[in-house]
Amino acid sequence: MTKDRTSKPETPETPETGPAKAGHDFLRSPGTIITESHFPGRAPIDAYGNGGFRFAEMSHRGGLLALPSGVYGWSASVPEDVTFERLDRVVAEADTIELLFLGMGDTGTFPTKETRQALRDAGIRFEIMSTGAAIRTFNVILGEGRPVAAALLPVETVR
């Protein structure tokens, strides 16, 4: 973590204000710089629920992209957020991905027809399922050493 002595203290998150959004102030130690969420490696997802994920002895609240280049925080949080534009990192790594798992929250709701077609046009093979099923399948295939990816929407409870 990088320190910047010029940073000012910020207001804490409360149950009333909810989680911080990109670009907004949130609780952190004075002088701490918050950077984009990224783990530079391949890692199975160890747990999920309460709006986030655990992997590689770390946790992340919000959507998650697990790609061959690493694990990234993702701005999608509901099925309507899953668009071709928001999958730009996946598209950039399409040549290194054998199969993409789209974890669409609790229900496995499909992305729009346009998004699905754009993924096909980009040469990306994908499977759509609930987040829990996507995580379980991703972990098994990742464990086999295959080049898989996952775009995961957060869920509140584990079923």
C-alpha positions in Angstrom: 0.0 0.0 0.0 1.3 3.4 -0.9 1.2 6.3 1.5 0.6 10.0 0.5 1.1 12.5 3.3 -1.2 15.0 1.6 -4.4 12.9 1.7 -7.1 14.1 4.0 -9.2 12.0 6.3 -12.6 11.0 4.9 -16.0 10.1 6.2 -16.8 6.5 7.2 -19.3 4.3 5.6 -22.4 3.6 7.7 -25.3 1.2 7.2 -27.4 4.3 6.1 -24.9 5.4 3.4 -23.9 2.0 2.2 -20.7 1.0 0.5 -18.4 3.5 -1.2 -18.7 3.9 -4.9 -15.8 4.5 -7.3 -14.6 8.1 -7.0 -16.3 8.7 -3.6 -14.6 9.2 -0.3 -14.7 6.3 2.2 -13.1 5.2 5.4 -9.3 4.7 5.2 -6.3 5.6 7.2 -5.1 9.1 6.7 -2.4 9.1 4.0 -3.5 5.9 2.3 -4.0 5.9 -1.4 -6.7 3.5 -2.7 -6.0 2.0 -6.1 -8.0 -0.1 -8.5 -8.8 -3.6 -7.0 -6.5 -6.1 -8.7 -4.8 -9.4 -7.7 -2.1 -10.2 -10.3 -2.5 -13.9 -10.5 -4.9 -16.7 -11.0 -6.8 -17.7 -7.9 -9.9 -19.8 -7.1 -12.8 -18.1 -5.4 -12.8 -19.4 -1.8 -16.1 -17.9 -0.6 -18.9 -15.6 -1.7 -21.9 -13.8 -0.2 -22.6 -10.6 1.8 -22.1 -8.7 -1.5 -18.6 -9.8 -2.0 -16.0 -12.5 -2.6 -12.9 -14.1 -0.9 -9.9 -15.2 -2.9 -6.1 -15.5 -2.3 -6.5 -14.6 1.4 -8.1 -11.3 0.4 -11.7 -10.1 0.1 -13.5 -7.8 -2.3 -17.0 -6.3 -2.0 -18.8 -5.9 -5.3 -18.6 -7.6 -8.7 -15.5 -9.5 -9.7 -13.7 -10.4 -12.9 -11.3 -13.5 -12.6 -9.2 -13.5 -15.8 -5.9 -15.1 -16.9 -4.1 -11.8 -16.1 -5.5 -11.6 -12.6 -8.6 -10.9 -10.4 -10.2 -7.4 -10.8 -12.9 -5.5 -9.1 -15.8 -5.0 -11.5 -18.4 -2.2 -11.7 -21.3 -4.6 -12.4 -23.6 -5.5 -9.5 -27.0 -6.4 -11.0 -27.8 -8.4 -14.2 -28.7 -5.2 -16.1 -25.1 -4.0 -15.6 -23.6 -7.0 -17.6 -23.0 -5.3 -21.0 -20.4 -5.9 -23.6 -18.9 -2.5 -22.7 -18.4 -3.5 -19.1 -16.8 -6.8 -20.2 -14.0 -4.9 -22.0 -11.2 -6.6 -19.9 -12.6 -10.0 -21.0 -12.6 -8.9 -24.6 -9.0 -7.6 -24.3 -8.0 -11.1 -23.1 -10.3 -13.1 -25.4 -7.3 -14.9 -27.1 -6.2 -16.3 -23.7 -9.7 -17.5 -22.5 -11.1 -20.9 -23.3 -14.4 -20.3 -21.6 -16.1 -17.5 -19.7 -18.5 -18.1 -16.8 -21.1 -15.4 -16.3 -22.3 -15.6 -12.7 -25.5 -13.6 -12.9 -26.3 -13.3 -9.2 -28.9 -15.5 -7.5 -31.0 -16.3 -10.5 -28.8 -16.8 -13.5 -30.7 -14.1 -15.5 -29.4 -13.9 -19.0 -27.6 -10.8 -20.3 -29.3 -9.0 -23.2 -29.4 -10.6 -26.6 -27.1 -7.9 -27.9 -24.5 -8.6 -25.2 -24.6 -12.3 -25.9 -24.2 -11.7 -29.6 -21.3 -9.2 -29.1 -19.5 -11.8 -27.0 -20.0 -14.4 -29.7 -18.8 -12.0 -32.4 -15.7 -11.4 -30.3 -15.0 -15.1 -30.3 -15.7 -15.6 -26.6 -17.3 -18.9 -25.6 -19.4 -18.4 -22.4 -21.8 -20.1 -20.1 -24.5 -18.3 -18.1 -25.5 -19.5 -14.6 -26.0 -18.3 -11.1 -23.0 -16.8 -9.3 -22.6 -19.8 -7.0 -22.7 -22.3 -9.9 -20.3 -20.2 -11.9 -17.8 -20.1 -9.0 -18.0 -23.9 -8.4 -17.5 -24.6 -12.1 -14.8 -22.0 -12.5 -12.8 -23.4 -9.6 -12.9 -27.0 -10.9 -11.8 -26.0 -14.4 -9.2 -23.6 -13.1 -7.9 -26.5 -10.9 -7.4 -28.5 -14.1 -5.1 -25.7 -15.3 -7.4 -24.6 -18.2 -7.5 -20.9 -19.2 -11.0 -20.0 -17.9 -12.4 -16.7 -16.8 -15.4 -15.6 -14.7 -17.5 -12.4 -14.5 -19.3 -12.6 -11.2 -22.1 -10.5 -9.8 -22.2 -10.3 -6.0 -24.9 -12.0 -4.0 -26.1 -11.3 -0.5 -26.6 -14.8 0.8 -25.0 -18.1 0.0 -27.5 -20.9 -0.9 
